[in-house]
Amino acid sequence: MFSGWAESVLWVSGPLPYDELGLPAPLVADLERWDATWSHAAHPDAPASARLDRRAHDREGRRLARQLADAFGSGLVLELHQARWPRRHRRLRGHGVAGVPAAAARVQTLQAERVAEQARLEALRAEGATLRWSAYPPGDPRND
């Protein structure tokens, strides 16, 4: 979980759209607001008055991470990347049964797919394959 990089603060190999998880609307609104405070303050044209209070941002991030961890239940660990400590991450696990079982199941499925893909790539490397990853701008024919 981290803000300022995509349309969602939740990631498993890529951003997770909130609507795919079925999270409660008030929680989604809080996540979007938390993300917007980072994005607005980081914008190059933002006035000095918009500077981010990193302590407050991190405090709110911890509160939201706790809510998400409880939504996901004890079967998942949520990792929170904070503004004040970019190299230190907090890991939280929910208590008991998932508060939002569909969200927990979706994240578990995505995580299992990610682990399977990593294993597949490791097997290819073990066979001597050279693997590369490249990103090209939208519309570039190399994307096809």
SEMARDREN-855623 format. One line per field, with one value per residue: residue number from 1; residue in three letters; x, y, z of N, C-alpha, C in turn. Coordinates in nm, 3 decimals. Layout:
# residues N
resi <- c(NUM	...)
resn <- c(ALA	...)
nx <- c(X	...)
ny <- c(Y	...)
nz <- c(Z	...)
cax <- c(X	...)
cay <- c(Y	...)
caz <- c(Z	...)
cx <- c(X	...)
cy <- c(Y	...)
cz <- c(Z	...)
//
This chain:
# residues 144
resi <- c(1	2	3	4	5	6	7	8	9	10	11	12	13	14	15	16	17	18	19	20	21	22	23	24	25	26	27	28	29	30	31	32	33	34	35	36	37	38	39	40	41	42	43	44	45	46	47	48	49	50	51	52	53	54	55	56	57	58	59	60	61	62	63	64	65	66	67	68	69	70	71	72	73	74	75	76	77	78	79	80	81	82	83	84	85	86	87	88	89	90	91	92	93	94	95	96	97	98	99	100	101	102	103	104	105	106	107	108	109	110	111	112	113	114	115	116	117	118	119	120	121	122	123	124	125	126	127	128	129	130	131	132	133	134	135	136	137	138	139	140	141	142	143	144)
resn <- c(MET	PHE	SER	GLY	TRP	ALA	GLU	SER	VAL	LEU	TRP	VAL	SER	GLY	PRO	LEU	PRO	TYR	ASP	GLU	LEU	GLY	LEU	PRO	ALA	PRO	LEU	VAL	ALA	ASP	LEU	GLU	ARG	TRP	ASP	ALA	THR	TRP	SER	HIS	ALA	ALA	HIS	PRO	ASP	ALA	PRO	ALA	SER	ALA	ARG	LEU	ASP	ARG	ARG	ALA	HIS	ASP	ARG	GLU	GLY	ARG	ARG	LEU	ALA	ARG	GLN	LEU	ALA	ASP	ALA	PHE	GLY	SER	GLY	LEU	VAL	LEU	GLU	LEU	HIS	GLN	ALA	ARG	TRP	PRO	ARG	ARG	HIS	ARG	ARG	LEU	ARG	GLY	HIS	GLY	VAL	ALA	GLY	VAL	PRO	ALA	ALA	ALA	ALA	ARG	VAL	GLN	THR	LEU	GLN	ALA	GLU	ARG	VAL	ALA	GLU	GLN	ALA	ARG	LEU	GLU	ALA	LEU	ARG	ALA	GLU	GLY	ALA	THR	LEU	ARG	TRP	SER	ALA	TYR	PRO	PRO	GLY	ASP	PRO	ARG	ASN	ASP)
nx <- c(0.086	0.075	0.098	0.045	0.121	-0.048	-0.384	-0.481	-0.403	-0.341	-0.161	-0.070	0.163	0.082	-0.136	-0.440	-0.766	-1.013	-1.285	-1.283	-1.241	-1.446	-1.457	-1.577	-1.757	-1.702	-1.441	-1.297	-1.328	-1.180	-0.925	-0.879	-0.878	-0.656	-0.454	-0.476	-0.388	-0.114	-0.050	-0.134	0.032	0.280	0.280	0.438	0.348	0.223	0.124	0.328	0.184	0.059	0.227	0.320	0.227	0.413	0.412	0.141	0.031	0.146	0.041	-0.233	-0.216	-0.138	-0.369	-0.557	-0.437	-0.464	-0.744	-0.775	-0.624	-0.783	-1.008	-0.909	-0.844	-0.687	-0.548	-0.388	-0.107	-0.053	0.144	0.275	0.397	0.564	0.564	0.752	0.947	1.084	1.228	1.165	0.919	0.593	0.434	0.123	-0.124	-0.451	-0.712	-0.843	-1.128	-1.183	-1.306	-1.412	-1.473	-1.472	-1.288	-1.054	-1.028	-0.990	-0.744	-0.580	-0.593	-0.472	-0.219	-0.135	-0.124	0.084	0.300	0.313	0.383	0.635	0.770	0.756	0.915	1.160	1.212	1.250	1.482	1.655	1.679	1.840	1.746	1.741	1.603	1.417	1.282	1.094	0.974	0.757	0.637	0.280	0.111	0.334	0.472	0.616	0.486	0.299)
ny <- c(-0.117	0.207	0.558	0.789	0.690	0.558	0.480	0.356	0.283	0.035	-0.258	-0.551	-0.677	-0.484	-0.195	-0.228	-0.207	-0.041	-0.103	-0.368	-0.502	-0.468	-0.314	-0.130	0.172	0.412	0.355	0.334	0.599	0.730	0.621	0.722	0.996	1.011	0.935	1.144	1.365	1.324	1.320	1.576	1.745	1.670	1.760	1.957	2.220	2.286	2.499	2.645	2.624	2.385	2.190	1.870	1.733	1.513	1.353	1.356	1.246	0.989	0.894	0.884	0.701	0.471	0.431	0.374	0.149	-0.032	-0.063	-0.179	-0.413	-0.546	-0.576	-0.758	-0.971	-1.229	-1.388	-1.258	-1.040	-0.701	-0.456	-0.148	0.140	0.422	0.785	0.933	0.747	0.610	0.376	0.199	-0.030	-0.096	-0.381	-0.530	-0.741	-0.856	-0.909	-1.216	-1.339	-1.235	-0.910	-0.825	-1.058	-1.115	-0.932	-1.013	-1.271	-1.210	-1.071	-1.272	-1.457	-1.308	-1.277	-1.545	-1.599	-1.424	-1.538	-1.786	-1.700	-1.592	-1.827	-1.962	-1.795	-1.819	-2.089	-2.080	-1.921	-2.097	-2.286	-2.156	-1.939	-1.600	-1.327	-1.031	-0.711	-0.453	-0.122	0.068	0.371	0.449	0.340	0.277	0.058	-0.158	-0.249	-0.429)
nz <- c(0.000	-0.100	-0.170	-0.444	-0.698	-0.879	-0.996	-0.776	-0.435	-0.362	-0.433	-0.615	-0.784	-0.960	-0.979	-0.794	-0.889	-0.703	-0.735	-0.812	-0.580	-0.402	-0.171	0.116	0.047	0.206	0.298	0.058	-0.030	0.170	0.117	-0.139	-0.083	0.088	-0.090	-0.272	-0.122	-0.114	-0.389	-0.469	-0.316	-0.415	-0.673	-0.922	-0.957	-0.726	-0.460	-0.197	0.037	0.014	0.088	0.197	0.506	0.637	0.867	0.947	0.715	0.715	0.956	0.896	0.688	0.831	0.985	0.784	0.671	0.881	0.881	0.628	0.661	0.848	0.688	0.504	0.667	0.874	0.700	0.517	0.467	0.494	0.344	0.423	0.277	0.376	0.377	0.530	0.585	0.352	0.297	0.490	0.581	0.699	0.824	0.841	0.982	0.959	1.203	1.276	1.097	0.759	0.707	0.471	0.278	-0.004	-0.108	0.022	-0.086	-0.358	-0.354	-0.252	-0.463	-0.671	-0.560	-0.550	-0.825	-0.893	-0.752	-0.884	-1.141	-1.089	-1.019	-1.262	-1.422	-1.290	-1.339	-1.617	-1.623	-1.496	-1.693	-1.863	-2.003	-2.116	-1.973	-2.027	-1.952	-2.083	-2.119	-2.315	-2.469	-2.479	-2.769	-2.912	-3.153	-3.059	-2.840	-2.918)
cax <- c(0.000	0.147	0.024	0.111	0.177	-0.145	-0.523	-0.511	-0.288	-0.325	-0.088	-0.013	0.226	0.029	-0.244	-0.567	-0.882	-1.097	-1.414	-1.266	-1.226	-1.571	-1.436	-1.683	-1.741	-1.631	-1.300	-1.243	-1.319	-1.066	-0.803	-0.862	-0.842	-0.518	-0.369	-0.482	-0.305	0.024	-0.039	-0.148	0.152	0.396	0.269	0.537	0.284	0.153	0.175	0.400	0.086	0.012	0.331	0.267	0.265	0.445	0.367	-0.005	0.005	0.181	-0.055	-0.355	-0.185	-0.144	-0.510	-0.620	-0.377	-0.527	-0.878	-0.759	-0.579	-0.901	-1.095	-0.848	-0.838	-0.555	-0.485	-0.303	-0.025	-0.052	0.269	0.252	0.515	0.533	0.631	0.867	1.046	1.063	1.293	1.109	0.780	0.518	0.353	0.008	-0.212	-0.582	-0.751	-0.949	-1.194	-1.184	-1.426	-1.462	-1.420	-1.447	-1.162	-0.945	-1.015	-0.934	-0.602	-0.512	-0.583	-0.370	-0.089	-0.100	-0.084	0.215	0.398	0.325	0.458	0.775	0.824	0.772	1.032	1.279	1.235	1.308	1.620	1.732	1.702	1.935	1.681	1.771	1.475	1.425	1.156	1.106	0.851	0.754	0.522	0.156	0.105	0.458	0.445	0.684	0.392	0.210)
cay <- c(0.000	0.333	0.659	0.876	0.627	0.502	0.507	0.285	0.271	-0.108	-0.323	-0.686	-0.673	-0.367	-0.136	-0.302	-0.117	-0.057	-0.164	-0.514	-0.560	-0.460	-0.252	-0.034	0.304	0.509	0.321	0.373	0.746	0.766	0.584	0.818	1.124	0.995	0.936	1.278	1.458	1.302	1.360	1.722	1.807	1.636	1.824	2.066	2.352	2.301	2.611	2.606	2.592	2.248	2.095	1.755	1.706	1.370	1.284	1.337	1.154	0.854	0.854	0.845	0.576	0.360	0.408	0.308	0.016	-0.117	-0.096	-0.273	-0.541	-0.612	-0.616	-0.876	-1.079	-1.277	-1.467	-1.174	-0.938	-0.578	-0.382	-0.004	0.222	0.552	0.902	0.974	0.640	0.540	0.244	0.114	-0.063	-0.157	-0.495	-0.548	-0.855	-0.837	-0.996	-1.312	-1.358	-1.116	-0.827	-0.819	-1.184	-1.111	-0.858	-1.101	-1.380	-1.155	-1.042	-1.402	-1.512	-1.231	-1.310	-1.680	-1.585	-1.360	-1.637	-1.884	-1.637	-1.585	-1.962	-1.990	-1.720	-1.881	-2.214	-2.041	-1.880	-2.219	-2.353	-2.075	-1.830	-1.462	-1.257	-0.886	-0.638	-0.320	-0.043	0.161	0.463	0.405	0.355	0.228	-0.074	-0.264	-0.295	-0.530)
caz <- c(0.000	-0.104	-0.245	-0.539	-0.818	-0.973	-0.963	-0.652	-0.345	-0.336	-0.541	-0.620	-0.916	-1.029	-0.900	-0.785	-0.891	-0.584	-0.768	-0.821	-0.447	-0.327	-0.040	0.152	-0.016	0.290	0.301	-0.072	-0.030	0.254	0.045	-0.248	-0.023	0.136	-0.209	-0.332	-0.046	-0.159	-0.530	-0.478	-0.259	-0.497	-0.805	-0.931	-0.952	-0.598	-0.380	-0.075	0.140	-0.009	0.128	0.269	0.645	0.628	0.990	0.939	0.605	0.762	1.060	0.826	0.618	0.929	1.020	0.670	0.659	0.984	0.832	0.517	0.716	0.905	0.576	0.442	0.764	0.918	0.594	0.432	0.532	0.418	0.361	0.408	0.248	0.433	0.321	0.610	0.593	0.224	0.290	0.595	0.554	0.809	0.784	0.930	0.955	1.020	1.315	1.252	0.967	0.674	0.713	0.333	0.225	-0.150	-0.129	0.065	-0.184	-0.482	-0.331	-0.240	-0.599	-0.742	-0.501	-0.596	-0.966	-0.893	-0.708	-0.992	-1.250	-1.046	-1.028	-1.405	-1.470	-1.231	-1.413	-1.745	-1.597	-1.465	-1.821	-1.939	-2.077	-2.079	-1.965	-2.025	-1.940	-2.140	-2.125	-2.427	-2.456	-2.542	-2.915	-2.973	-3.211	-2.983	-2.737	-2.976)
cx <- c(0.090	0.075	0.112	0.157	0.074	-0.287	-0.568	-0.385	-0.257	-0.262	-0.062	0.037	0.182	-0.086	-0.372	-0.683	-0.974	-1.227	-1.403	-1.264	-1.354	-1.554	-1.549	-1.653	-1.671	-1.480	-1.232	-1.227	-1.201	-0.933	-0.775	-0.820	-0.696	-0.420	-0.364	-0.396	-0.159	0.041	-0.045	-0.020	0.275	0.394	0.364	0.476	0.211	0.211	0.246	0.304	0.036	0.116	0.272	0.319	0.288	0.401	0.217	-0.039	0.035	0.084	-0.185	-0.333	-0.190	-0.287	-0.581	-0.566	-0.438	-0.667	-0.870	-0.717	-0.697	-0.999	-1.042	-0.838	-0.697	-0.483	-0.393	-0.222	-0.022	0.079	0.241	0.386	0.481	0.619	0.757	0.979	1.039	1.128	1.244	0.962	0.718	0.437	0.245	-0.071	-0.343	-0.607	-0.865	-0.998	-1.196	-1.316	-1.492	-1.406	-1.390	-1.316	-1.044	-0.921	-0.952	-0.784	-0.524	-0.493	-0.474	-0.230	-0.044	-0.056	0.055	0.324	0.420	0.405	0.606	0.840	0.849	0.896	1.162	1.313	1.297	1.454	1.709	1.764	1.797	1.874	1.729	1.640	1.499	1.286	1.180	0.971	0.863	0.633	0.399	0.160	0.231	0.433	0.514	0.597	0.307	0.267)
cy <- c(0.123	0.430	0.728	0.814	0.578	0.537	0.438	0.281	0.126	-0.176	-0.470	-0.698	-0.553	-0.313	-0.220	-0.203	-0.146	-0.130	-0.315	-0.580	-0.555	-0.404	-0.154	0.105	0.405	0.481	0.361	0.525	0.792	0.734	0.684	0.955	1.121	1.003	1.077	1.378	1.446	1.357	1.512	1.790	1.782	1.704	1.943	2.206	2.377	2.419	2.560	2.565	2.448	2.145	1.988	1.751	1.555	1.292	1.254	1.238	1.010	0.804	0.808	0.716	0.456	0.327	0.332	0.166	-0.080	-0.157	-0.198	-0.411	-0.617	-0.654	-0.743	-0.994	-1.128	-1.360	-1.389	-1.077	-0.817	-0.505	-0.235	0.066	0.364	0.665	0.939	0.872	0.557	0.402	0.148	0.092	-0.124	-0.272	-0.516	-0.670	-0.828	-0.935	-1.086	-1.317	-1.226	-1.041	-0.813	-0.943	-1.182	-1.039	-0.946	-1.213	-1.329	-1.129	-1.173	-1.466	-1.440	-1.262	-1.450	-1.677	-1.523	-1.459	-1.742	-1.827	-1.626	-1.723	-2.000	-1.921	-1.778	-2.012	-2.184	-1.999	-2.001	-2.298	-2.273	-1.962	-1.695	-1.385	-1.107	-0.828	-0.499	-0.252	0.057	0.251	0.406	0.433	0.307	0.088	-0.187	-0.316	-0.410	-0.670)
cz <- c(0.000	-0.196	-0.348	-0.668	-0.919	-0.928	-0.834	-0.566	-0.314	-0.457	-0.511	-0.763	-1.000	-0.945	-0.907	-0.786	-0.771	-0.616	-0.784	-0.684	-0.365	-0.187	-0.011	0.094	0.074	0.298	0.170	-0.078	0.054	0.186	-0.067	-0.195	0.026	0.019	-0.269	-0.255	-0.088	-0.301	-0.544	-0.429	-0.345	-0.634	-0.812	-0.922	-0.820	-0.520	-0.254	0.036	0.129	0.034	0.218	0.413	0.650	0.751	0.984	0.828	0.648	0.868	0.996	0.748	0.711	0.968	0.907	0.651	0.761	0.937	0.718	0.568	0.777	0.796	0.511	0.538	0.791	0.811	0.503	0.519	0.440	0.448	0.329	0.386	0.292	0.377	0.399	0.610	0.466	0.216	0.398	0.567	0.680	0.752	0.888	0.886	1.028	1.132	1.272	1.109	0.890	0.688	0.577	0.262	0.075	-0.181	-0.091	-0.036	-0.313	-0.466	-0.319	-0.378	-0.678	-0.690	-0.547	-0.743	-0.977	-0.855	-0.818	-1.108	-1.213	-1.057	-1.174	-1.460	-1.414	-1.302	-1.550	-1.728	-1.571	-1.591	-1.911	-2.018	-2.025	-2.084	-1.955	-2.010	-1.995	-2.140	-2.238	-2.411	-2.524	-2.692	-2.986	-3.027	-3.136	-2.868	-2.787	-2.965)
//
